[in-house]
Amino acid sequence: MSSGIIVIFLGWFMALAIFFAFIVLLRYLHHRERMALITHGMHPNTLGKQRRNVGMLRAGLITAMVGLALTVGLYPLGFMLPPTIAATPFHLGPWLLPGLIPLGVGIALIVSYYLEQNSSTPEDTHHANNAHDTSDANVASFDNHISRRRRTLL
């Protein structure tokens, strides 16, 4: 093999290694966050559900805006095509599909965000109400944990 091909393979391998290292780092940080929530006496699933909902709204907005931009950008093609192809009302045609599909997916994500907000189960409400309660036992166990941690570090 020539040296150019080896350099290309090494470049791809390094990019793949960096990507997987980033994934492992994200998983490690997520694990540390969950453990910190548990030690503070909070239920870790309530925080994750709130983030997932906000992430769904954000993804829906981004996808819908990309679809809208593509639709608006592709709409003038209907005026440039020959009249036999673009003989549809308002110059709409299949050339708008690359924009209309992500627009529809984004709108569906936004709607599902608002529908999921209204359908909270009693278990979710119970966890959300108890997530902010800190009893004396939790505070005492946290203090014990901190003092044990300090002793091991010294």
C-alpha beads as a LAMMPS data file, in Angstrom:
LAMMPS data file: protein, C-alpha beads

154 atoms
153 bonds

1 atom types
1 bond types

-500.0 500.0 xlo xhi
-500.0 500.0 ylo yhi
-500.0 500.0 zlo zhi

Masses

1 110.0

Atoms # bond

1 1 1 0.000 0.000 0.000
2 1 1 1.112 3.496 -0.644
3 1 1 1.804 5.918 2.177
4 1 1 -1.197 8.074 1.185
5 1 1 -3.634 5.222 1.779
6 1 1 -2.025 4.421 5.135
7 1 1 -2.374 8.066 6.195
8 1 1 -6.042 8.031 5.167
9 1 1 -6.709 4.833 7.143
10 1 1 -4.890 6.229 10.183
11 1 1 -6.923 9.432 9.930
12 1 1 -10.194 7.500 9.817
13 1 1 -9.057 5.285 12.676
14 1 1 -8.160 8.324 14.796
15 1 1 -11.511 9.976 14.045
16 1 1 -13.316 6.769 15.009
17 1 1 -11.262 6.463 18.217
18 1 1 -12.046 10.076 19.163
19 1 1 -15.756 9.478 18.490
20 1 1 -15.861 6.367 20.699
21 1 1 -13.836 8.088 23.415
22 1 1 -16.385 10.901 23.414
23 1 1 -19.246 8.404 23.748
24 1 1 -17.484 6.703 26.676
25 1 1 -16.881 10.094 28.325
26 1 1 -20.565 11.003 27.998
27 1 1 -21.632 7.687 29.538
28 1 1 -19.178 8.169 32.414
29 1 1 -20.447 11.679 33.114
30 1 1 -24.047 10.446 33.004
31 1 1 -23.169 7.698 35.510
32 1 1 -21.457 10.170 37.857
33 1 1 -24.466 12.496 37.676
34 1 1 -26.875 9.670 38.528
35 1 1 -24.740 8.581 41.475
36 1 1 -24.584 12.161 42.787
37 1 1 -28.382 12.447 42.569
38 1 1 -28.805 9.169 44.421
39 1 1 -26.414 10.196 47.193
40 1 1 -28.370 13.441 47.613
41 1 1 -31.583 11.446 48.010
42 1 1 -33.123 12.446 44.671
43 1 1 -34.749 10.104 42.198
44 1 1 -32.570 10.166 39.046
45 1 1 -35.355 9.210 36.618
46 1 1 -37.322 12.429 37.150
47 1 1 -34.405 14.574 35.982
48 1 1 -33.819 12.370 32.949
49 1 1 -37.478 12.548 31.932
50 1 1 -37.465 16.343 32.127
51 1 1 -34.333 16.524 29.981
52 1 1 -35.746 14.072 27.443
53 1 1 -38.872 16.188 27.075
54 1 1 -36.890 19.370 26.537
55 1 1 -34.625 17.522 24.114
56 1 1 -37.649 16.350 22.150
57 1 1 -38.920 19.915 21.846
58 1 1 -35.493 21.175 20.800
59 1 1 -35.093 18.405 18.212
60 1 1 -38.564 19.094 16.870
61 1 1 -37.889 22.801 16.503
62 1 1 -34.561 22.232 14.756
63 1 1 -35.988 19.597 12.409
64 1 1 -39.043 21.700 11.576
65 1 1 -36.941 24.794 10.850
66 1 1 -34.579 22.825 8.599
67 1 1 -37.595 21.395 6.757
68 1 1 -39.153 24.845 6.406
69 1 1 -35.887 26.284 5.071
70 1 1 -35.576 23.452 2.539
71 1 1 -39.190 23.829 1.457
72 1 1 -38.833 27.577 0.950
73 1 1 -35.509 27.074 -0.827
74 1 1 -36.885 24.404 -3.174
75 1 1 -40.163 26.169 -3.968
76 1 1 -38.698 28.303 -6.820
77 1 1 -37.865 25.092 -8.716
78 1 1 -41.552 24.892 -9.630
79 1 1 -41.189 28.116 -11.615
80 1 1 -37.961 27.021 -13.364
81 1 1 -39.139 23.618 -14.584
82 1 1 -40.847 23.145 -17.947
83 1 1 -44.634 23.719 -17.895
84 1 1 -45.348 20.044 -18.642
85 1 1 -43.695 18.998 -15.375
86 1 1 -44.735 21.936 -13.198
87 1 1 -48.364 22.165 -14.342
88 1 1 -49.665 21.805 -10.799
89 1 1 -51.560 24.406 -8.797
90 1 1 -49.279 26.847 -6.956
91 1 1 -46.260 25.162 -8.617
92 1 1 -46.184 22.447 -5.961
93 1 1 -44.536 19.156 -6.820
94 1 1 -42.353 16.287 -5.710
95 1 1 -39.278 18.555 -5.565
96 1 1 -40.669 19.913 -2.272
97 1 1 -40.562 16.502 -0.530
98 1 1 -36.977 16.897 0.797
99 1 1 -38.260 19.898 2.753
100 1 1 -41.779 18.737 3.603
101 1 1 -40.675 15.436 5.163
102 1 1 -38.432 16.976 7.866
103 1 1 -41.021 19.711 8.378
104 1 1 -43.662 17.060 9.141
105 1 1 -41.311 15.111 11.433
106 1 1 -40.428 18.292 13.332
107 1 1 -44.069 19.230 13.767
108 1 1 -44.814 15.688 15.008
109 1 1 -42.010 15.957 17.606
110 1 1 -43.285 19.331 18.805
111 1 1 -46.864 18.032 19.088
112 1 1 -45.710 14.917 20.948
113 1 1 -43.800 17.133 23.417
114 1 1 -46.976 19.038 24.273
115 1 1 -49.120 15.878 24.377
116 1 1 -46.651 14.100 26.672
117 1 1 -46.623 17.056 29.062
118 1 1 -50.364 16.723 29.630
119 1 1 -50.259 12.977 30.271
120 1 1 -48.179 12.730 33.439
121 1 1 -48.812 9.552 35.403
122 1 1 -49.411 9.571 39.170
123 1 1 -46.059 7.818 39.658
124 1 1 -44.265 10.682 37.868
125 1 1 -46.078 13.223 40.012
126 1 1 -45.153 11.303 43.168
127 1 1 -41.472 11.175 42.174
128 1 1 -41.480 14.852 41.240
129 1 1 -43.000 15.814 44.605
130 1 1 -40.555 13.651 46.572
131 1 1 -37.496 14.718 44.581
132 1 1 -37.147 17.943 46.554
133 1 1 -37.790 16.402 49.993
134 1 1 -34.657 15.921 52.052
135 1 1 -35.219 14.174 55.318
136 1 1 -32.835 14.259 58.258
137 1 1 -31.813 10.677 57.506
138 1 1 -30.731 11.615 53.972
139 1 1 -28.773 14.615 55.217
140 1 1 -27.131 12.526 57.951
141 1 1 -26.205 9.767 55.494
142 1 1 -24.792 12.374 53.129
143 1 1 -22.711 13.875 55.951
144 1 1 -21.443 10.390 56.840
145 1 1 -20.586 9.789 53.207
146 1 1 -18.646 13.072 52.991
147 1 1 -16.731 12.403 56.216
148 1 1 -15.833 8.866 55.055
149 1 1 -14.751 10.263 51.713
150 1 1 -12.508 12.856 53.374
151 1 1 -10.901 10.196 55.571
152 1 1 -10.079 8.022 52.564
153 1 1 -8.605 10.943 50.659
154 1 1 -6.336 11.935 53.570

Bonds

1 1 1 2
2 1 2 3
3 1 3 4
4 1 4 5
5 1 5 6
6 1 6 7
7 1 7 8
8 1 8 9
9 1 9 10
10 1 10 11
11 1 11 12
12 1 12 13
13 1 13 14
14 1 14 15
15 1 15 16
16 1 16 17
17 1 17 18
18 1 18 19
19 1 19 20
20 1 20 21
21 1 21 22
22 1 22 23
23 1 23 24
24 1 24 25
25 1 25 26
26 1 26 27
27 1 27 28
28 1 28 29
29 1 29 30
30 1 30 31
31 1 31 32
32 1 32 33
33 1 33 34
34 1 34 35
35 1 35 36
36 1 36 37
37 1 37 38
38 1 38 39
39 1 39 40
40 1 40 41
41 1 41 42
42 1 42 43
43 1 43 44
44 1 44 45
45 1 45 46
46 1 46 47
47 1 47 48
48 1 48 49
49 1 49 50
50 1 50 51
51 1 51 52
52 1 52 53
53 1 53 54
54 1 54 55
55 1 55 56
56 1 56 57
57 1 57 58
58 1 58 59
59 1 59 60
60 1 60 61
61 1 61 62
62 1 62 63
63 1 63 64
64 1 64 65
65 1 65 66
66 1 66 67
67 1 67 68
68 1 68 69
69 1 69 70
70 1 70 71
71 1 71 72
72 1 72 73
73 1 73 74
74 1 74 75
75 1 75 76
76 1 76 77
77 1 77 78
78 1 78 79
79 1 79 80
80 1 80 81
81 1 81 82
82 1 82 83
83 1 83 84
84 1 84 85
85 1 85 86
86 1 86 87
87 1 87 88
88 1 88 89
89 1 89 90
90 1 90 91
91 1 91 92
92 1 92 93
93 1 93 94
94 1 94 95
95 1 95 96
96 1 96 97
97 1 97 98
98 1 98 99
99 1 99 100
100 1 100 101
101 1 101 102
102 1 102 103
103 1 103 104
104 1 104 105
105 1 105 106
106 1 106 107
107 1 107 108
108 1 108 109
109 1 109 110
110 1 110 111
111 1 111 112
112 1 112 113
113 1 113 114
114 1 114 115
115 1 115 116
116 1 116 117
117 1 117 118
118 1 118 119
119 1 119 120
120 1 120 121
121 1 121 122
122 1 122 123
123 1 123 124
124 1 124 125
125 1 125 126
126 1 126 127
127 1 127 128
128 1 128 129
129 1 129 130
130 1 130 131
131 1 131 132
132 1 132 133
133 1 133 134
134 1 134 135
135 1 135 136
136 1 136 137
137 1 137 138
138 1 138 139
139 1 139 140
140 1 140 141
141 1 141 142
142 1 142 143
143 1 143 144
144 1 144 145
145 1 145 146
146 1 146 147
147 1 147 148
148 1 148 149
149 1 149 150
150 1 150 151
151 1 151 152
152 1 152 153
153 1 153 154
